[in-house]
Amino acid sequence: MGVDLRLLRFFVAIIDHGGVTRAAEALYVAQPSVSQALRTLEQRVGVSLFERVGRGLRLTDAGRELEVRARSVLAEVEEARARVDRVARLDAGRLTVAAASTLAIHPLGPWVKRLLDAHPGLRVHVSEPGPVPAVLAEISDGAAEIGLVELPVHTASLATVELAQEELVIAAGPGLAAGLPDPLPRASVAGLPSGALTRVPGGRTASERTMAEVLGEPRLRSAQRQLLWDLVEQDVLVTFVSRAVAERLLPDAELRSLDPPVFRRVGLAHRPERLAPAARALLEIALSPRTRRPRRGAPPATSSGDPMPDRP
């Protein structure tokens, strides 16, 4: 039996207001509409729901049974609508973001902080699945709604928006940094003791290829980013790092821009359907002028596609 919600609402209104006329007034509809809805409902269920007593109506046994079910269904619908409204207002809900490499630290970290400050009821889950192909796979599979990646990416099934340009610099301890000019010619880096992250399957990004060319053969490869940073601050190695990350997490290191400089293009990837409210709010924060201030000589970020994509 298929019964639409409108018929159930009219049925309950007849009960609550003591008749068809008063139900129509309460619902702001014409009386014939309510009468027709009642007839349709009785045809659908195959029994009479009211019996006439004098000038009034009284529920039949079948009507009383349906009343219980109808009120339960309508209450569940209203609760579902309220929950959806809370999600739409960002008073509730969850956003899952996949992020590659140090992008989870910056620029994603400050963006998430602003999102949570503005919407305390929102929950955010950030995963770090590995290289860019793994991030894209999480989005395609539905494990994450959006992902932060280095651009360009080669995928026909996902949409991307460029969000920022981040400068990558050489971080060194005071001893190794002594005498190094700023900016530092790229050709000078290969002669320094260096460290790099362990290569991961899936291919290198544009900036990773550039860093590998500049560093040459590093003295240390490590899967642990923190180990590299500790050795940098202990004056053992130099390494590439985002300037923004280094300023936050390597306070004792000295930073050198490269000549010519090295940048990575940070973008957001998502499935092509319209973004959910929480994801859209994060994108608005990322695209806002407050978070898009250029850093030391960074070229202007450009958008690849609609900056607020919502097309199917």
RODO-2510 file (C-alpha; in nm, 4 decimals, decimal comma):
residues 312
     n   res          X          Y          Z
     1     m     0,0000     0,0000     0,0000
     2     g     0,1462     0,3342    -0,1069
     3     v     0,0157     0,6330     0,0899
     4     d     0,1690     0,9757     0,0377
     5     l     0,2466     1,2041     0,3283
     6     r    -0,0066     1,4665     0,2218
     7     l    -0,2940     1,2208     0,2724
     8     l    -0,1650     1,1265     0,6171
     9     r    -0,1311     1,4920     0,7178
    10     f    -0,4870     1,5648     0,6105
    11     f    -0,6115     1,2542     0,7938
    12     v    -0,4420     1,3561     1,1209
    13     a    -0,5633     1,7160     1,0809
    14     i    -0,9257     1,5930     1,0562
    15     i    -0,8757     1,4078     1,3858
    16     d    -0,6979     1,6969     1,5622
    17     h    -0,9449     1,9655     1,4508
    18     g    -1,2632     1,7633     1,4862
    19     g    -1,3777     1,7524     1,1278
    20     v    -1,3122     1,8265     0,7640
    21     t    -1,4123     2,1938     0,7720
    22     r    -1,1898     2,2890     1,0625
    23     a    -0,9038     2,0778     0,9226
    24     a    -0,9298     2,2679     0,5929
    25     e    -0,9178     2,5999     0,7772
    26     a    -0,6133     2,4928     0,9780
    27     l    -0,4354     2,3701     0,6656
    28     y    -0,5321     2,6791     0,4619
    29     v    -0,6822     2,4665     0,1857
    30     a    -1,0314     2,4374     0,0414
    31     q    -1,2696     2,1961     0,2151
    32     p    -1,3237     1,9872    -0,1018
    33     s    -0,9482     1,9192    -0,1116
    34     v    -0,9584     1,7688     0,2373
    35     s    -1,2724     1,5680     0,1606
    36     q    -1,1124     1,4323    -0,1575
    37     a    -0,7937     1,3465     0,0290
    38     l    -0,9944     1,1469     0,2835
    39     r    -1,1801     0,9567     0,0106
    40     t    -0,8507     0,8808    -0,1656
    41     l    -0,6932     0,7579     0,1562
    42     e    -0,9886     0,5283     0,2316
    43     q    -0,9664     0,3894    -0,1215
    44     r    -0,5968     0,3242    -0,0768
    45     v    -0,6360     0,1399     0,2536
    46     g    -0,9594    -0,0308     0,1470
    47     v    -1,1605     0,0473     0,4627
    48     s    -1,3636     0,3325     0,6135
    49     l    -1,1618     0,5423     0,8558
    50     f    -1,4454     0,7503     1,0023
    51     e    -1,8099     0,6913     1,0772
    52     r    -2,0574     0,9753     1,0946
    53     v    -2,2140     1,0400     1,4355
    54     g    -2,4721     1,3151     1,4202
    55     r    -2,2956     1,6069     1,2549
    56     g    -1,9526     1,4852     1,3533
    57     l    -1,7029     1,2117     1,2643
    58     r    -1,5721     0,9319     1,4806
    59     l    -1,2773     0,7079     1,4045
    60     t    -1,3463     0,3474     1,3194
    61     d    -1,1280     0,0742     1,4654
    62     a    -0,9280     0,0783     1,1403
    63     g    -0,9022     0,4575     1,1671
    64     r    -0,7632     0,4353     1,5201
    65     e    -0,5049     0,1819     1,4063
    66     l    -0,4003     0,4033     1,1150
    67     e    -0,3833     0,7101     1,3400
    68     v    -0,1057     0,5485     1,5466
    69     r     0,0915     0,4604     1,2335
    70     a     0,0297     0,7962     1,0679
    71     r     0,1480     0,9978     1,3666
    72     s     0,4601     0,7830     1,3934
    73     v     0,5424     0,8264     1,0247
    74     l     0,4839     1,2016     1,0313
    75     a     0,6959     1,2392     1,3445
    76     e     0,9826     1,0499     1,1807
    77     v     0,9547     1,2654     0,8702
    78     e     0,9645     1,5851     1,0766
    79     e     1,2655     1,4582     1,2711
    80     a     1,4433     1,3709     0,9465
    81     r     1,3616     1,7138     0,8052
    82     a     1,4939     1,8815     1,1195
    83     r     1,8173     1,6848     1,0953
    84     v     1,8586     1,7754     0,7297
    85     d     1,7959     2,1395     0,8160
    86     r     2,0648     2,1255     1,0853
    87     v     2,3104     1,9799     0,8356
    88     a     2,2179     2,2429     0,5768
    89     r     2,2762     2,5154     0,8383
    90     l     2,6028     2,3404     0,9397
    91     d     2,4729     2,2979     1,2954
    92     a     2,5427     1,9255     1,2563
    93     g     2,6884     1,6794     1,0096
    94     r     3,0291     1,5450     0,9177
    95     l     3,2844     1,6349     0,6526
    96     t     3,5510     1,3861     0,5469
    97     v     3,8611     1,5301     0,3807
    98     a     4,1534     1,3349     0,2365
    99     a     4,4823     1,5246     0,2242
   100     a     4,8164     1,4434     0,0676
   101     s     5,1484     1,4914     0,2482
   102     t     5,1995     1,8099     0,4522
   103     l     4,8891     1,9676     0,2981
   104     a     4,7023     1,8361     0,6033
   105     i     4,9158     2,0713     0,8131
   106     h     4,9025     2,3671     0,5803
   107     p     4,6958     2,5024     0,4205
   108     l     4,4212     2,2628     0,5388
   109     g     4,4820     2,3165     0,9102
   110     p     4,3951     2,6881     0,9191
   111     w     4,0943     2,6336     0,6923
   112     v     3,9530     2,3605     0,9175
   113     k     4,0073     2,5803     1,2236
   114     r     3,7992     2,8579     1,0686
   115     l     3,5312     2,6080     0,9670
   116     l     3,5018     2,4603     1,3173
   117     d     3,5123     2,8026     1,4825
   118     a     3,2195     2,9118     1,2666
   119     h     3,0229     2,5862     1,3041
   120     p     3,0857     2,4198     1,6439
   121     g     2,8304     2,1434     1,5772
   122     l     3,0152     2,0215     1,2688
   123     r     3,2488     1,7204     1,2822
   124     v     3,5486     1,6964     1,0484
   125     h     3,7498     1,3835     0,9732
   126     v     4,0837     1,4226     0,7923
   127     s     4,2621     1,1220     0,6452
   128     e     4,6109     1,1053     0,4961
   129     p     4,5940     0,8103     0,2573
   130     g     4,9306     0,8766     0,0957
   131     p     5,0222     1,0129    -0,2468
   132     v     4,7862     1,1971    -0,4776
   133     p     4,6502     0,8825    -0,6528
   134     a     4,5461     0,7408    -0,3147
   135     v     4,3682     1,0670    -0,2252
   136     l     4,1839     1,0644    -0,5568
   137     a     4,0849     0,7005    -0,5014
   138     e     3,9287     0,7834    -0,1627
   139     i     3,7198     1,0563    -0,3248
   140     s     3,6138     0,8380    -0,6174
   141     d     3,5190     0,5540    -0,3815
   142     g     3,3144     0,7835    -0,1580
   143     a     3,5397     0,7415     0,1477
   144     a     3,6037     1,1181     0,1384
   145     e     3,3920     1,3941    -0,0078
   146     i     3,6806     1,6198    -0,0996
   147     g     4,0580     1,5962    -0,1097
   148     l     4,3508     1,8356    -0,0941
   149     v     4,6104     1,7575    -0,3610
   150     e     4,8905     1,9094    -0,5577
   151     l     4,7854     2,0091    -0,9064
   152     p     4,7721     1,9208    -1,1844
   153     v     4,5983     1,5861    -1,1489
   154     h     4,4994     1,3682    -1,4399
   155     t     4,1497     1,2353    -1,3823
   156     a     3,8400     1,2621    -1,5965
   157     s     3,5994     1,1622    -1,3200
   158     l     3,6776     1,4347    -1,0640
   159     a     3,6562     1,8127    -1,0655
   160     t     3,9366     2,0318    -0,9287
   161     v     3,9685     2,3899    -0,8069
   162     e     4,3058     2,5581    -0,7566
   163     l     4,3195     2,7173    -0,4126
   164     a     4,6707     2,8396    -0,3409
   165     q     5,0342     2,8529    -0,4436
   166     e     5,2782     2,7397    -0,1732
   167     e     5,6475     2,8159    -0,1769
   168     l     5,8804     2,5245    -0,1056
   169     v     6,2052     2,6259     0,0613
   170     i     6,5243     2,4696     0,1944
   171     a     6,5208     2,4375     0,5738
   172     a     6,8578     2,4144     0,7485
   173     g     6,9987     2,4398     1,0980
   174     p     7,2071     2,7467     1,1905
   175     g     7,5379     2,5751     1,1116
   176     l     7,4480     2,4487     0,7662
   177     a     7,2647     2,7712     0,6891
   178     a     7,5672     2,9875     0,7687
   179     g     7,6888     3,1567     0,4549
   180     l     7,4015     3,0337     0,2379
   181     p     7,2559     3,3208     0,0373
   182     d     6,8861     3,3919     0,0247
   183     p     6,7689     3,3127    -0,2343
   184     l     6,9871     3,0067    -0,2780
   185     p     7,0806     2,9063    -0,6353
   186     r     6,9351     2,5670    -0,7184
   187     a     7,2732     2,4414    -0,8327
   188     s     7,4150     2,4922    -0,4813
   189     v     7,1720     2,2561    -0,3082
   190     a     7,3151     1,9288    -0,4393
   191     g     7,6379     1,9951    -0,2484
   192     l     7,4591     2,0083     0,0867
   193     p     7,3853     1,7036     0,3066
   194     s     7,0162     1,6521     0,2454
   195     g     6,7243     1,4355     0,3463
   196     a     6,4083     1,3429     0,1593
   197     l     6,0931     1,1470     0,2199
   198     t     6,0916     0,7864     0,1034
   199     r     5,9524     0,7500    -0,2449
   200     v     5,5992     0,6165    -0,2512
   201     p     5,4182     0,4327    -0,5305
   202     g     5,1904     0,6289    -0,7580
   203     g     5,4212     0,8688    -0,9343
   204     r     5,5672     1,2033    -0,8342
   205     t     5,3956     1,5374    -0,8397
   206     a     5,5456     1,8287    -1,0314
   207     s     5,7081     1,9766    -0,7193
   208     e     5,8408     1,6355    -0,6090
   209     r     6,0133     1,5940    -0,9441
   210     t     6,1679     1,9391    -0,9107
   211     m     6,2830     1,8705    -0,5536
   212     a     6,4415     1,5405    -0,6587
   213     e     6,6328     1,7151    -0,9369
   214     v     6,7542     1,9901    -0,7049
   215     l     6,8544     1,7635    -0,4149
   216     g     7,0373     1,5022    -0,6195
   217     e     7,1003     1,1872    -0,4152
   218     p     7,0045     1,2592    -0,0520
   219     r     7,2093     1,1243     0,2381
   220     l     6,8929     1,0048     0,4117
   221     r     6,5550     0,8855     0,2978
   222     s     6,2870     0,8424     0,5630
   223     a     5,9189     0,7587     0,5672
   224     q     5,8960     0,9663     0,8872
   225     r     5,8634     1,3350     0,8133
   226     q     5,9239     1,4280     1,1756
   227     l     6,2620     1,2493     1,1732
   228     l     6,3768     1,4650     0,8829
   229     w     6,2675     1,7786     1,0601
   230     d     6,4420     1,6768     1,3833
   231     l     6,7679     1,6178     1,1930
   232     v     6,7329     1,9549     1,0230
   233     e     6,7029     2,1346     1,3557
   234     q     6,9996     1,9338     1,4870
   235     d     7,2106     2,0689     1,1962
   236     v     7,2574     1,7256     1,0365
   237     l     7,0626     1,7709     0,7140
   238     v     6,8773     2,0181     0,4976
   239     t     6,5454     1,9361     0,3378
   240     f     6,2641     2,0821     0,1312
   241     v     5,9564     2,1954     0,3182
   242     s     5,6649     2,4286     0,2659
   243     r     5,7513     2,7733     0,3991
   244     a     5,4194     2,7916     0,5842
   245     v     5,4780     2,4529     0,7508
   246     a     5,8353     2,5390     0,8433
   247     e     5,7305     2,8671     1,0011
   248     r     5,4838     2,6770     1,2187
   249     l     5,6737     2,3589     1,3040
   250     l     6,0470     2,4311     1,2539
   251     p     6,1032     2,7461     1,4599
   252     d     6,4783     2,6795     1,5016
   253     a     6,5473     2,6219     1,1328
   254     e     6,6600     2,8866     0,8870
   255     l     6,4802     2,9032     0,5542
   256     r     6,6163     2,9765     0,2097
   257     s     6,4106     3,0424    -0,0994
   258     l     6,5391     2,8857    -0,4193
   259     d     6,6578     3,0762    -0,7261
   260     p     6,4503     3,0270    -0,9334
   261     p     6,1844     2,9614    -0,6671
   262     v     5,9884     2,6374    -0,6297
   263     f     5,6131     2,6407    -0,5799
   264     r     5,3431     2,3784    -0,5582
   265     r     4,9878     2,4379    -0,6749
   266     v     4,7400     2,3320    -0,4077
   267     g     4,3952     2,2310    -0,5199
   268     l     4,0750     2,0676    -0,4027
   269     a     3,9371     1,7638    -0,5833
   270     h     3,5809     1,6344    -0,5539
   271     r     3,3230     1,4302    -0,7362
   272     p     3,1451     1,6392    -0,9995
   273     e     2,8054     1,6478    -0,8270
   274     r     2,7049     1,9481    -0,6166
   275     l     2,9076     1,9823    -0,2975
   276     a     2,7358     1,9198     0,0358
   277     p     2,6986     2,2255     0,2625
   278     a     3,0017     2,1508     0,4836
   279     a     3,2327     2,0888     0,1862
   280     r     3,1052     2,4021     0,0167
   281     a     3,1700     2,6046     0,3329
   282     l     3,5288     2,4778     0,3468
   283     l     3,5790     2,5715    -0,0173
   284     e     3,4417     2,9211     0,0477
   285     i     3,6924     2,9621     0,3320
   286     a     3,9781     2,8412     0,1116
   287     l     3,8810     3,0826    -0,1654
   288     s     3,8255     3,3829     0,0608
   289     p     4,0711     3,6748     0,0305
   290     r     4,1677     3,6319     0,3953
   291     t     4,3207     3,2906     0,3235
   292     r     4,4570     3,3625    -0,0240
   293     r     4,7229     3,6206     0,0601
   294     p     5,0216     3,5523    -0,1693
   295     r     5,3453     3,4401    -0,0053
   296     r     5,6865     3,5862    -0,0952
   297     g     5,6918     3,6047    -0,4696
   298     a     5,4223     3,3453    -0,5262
   299     p     5,2603     3,3611    -0,8686
   300     p     4,8869     3,4316    -0,8566
   301     a     4,6716     3,1238    -0,8082
   302     t     4,4420     3,0421    -1,0943
   303     s     4,1168     2,8530    -1,1014
   304     s     4,0800     2,5370    -1,3067
   305     g     3,7097     2,5268    -1,3716
   306     d     3,4221     2,6816    -1,1825
   307     p     3,5540     2,8272    -0,8513
   308     m     3,2335     2,7203    -0,6787
   309     p     3,1463     2,4037    -0,8717
   310     d     2,7928     2,2834    -0,8293
   311     r     2,7107     2,1388    -1,1666
   312     p     2,6261     1,7698    -1,2120
***
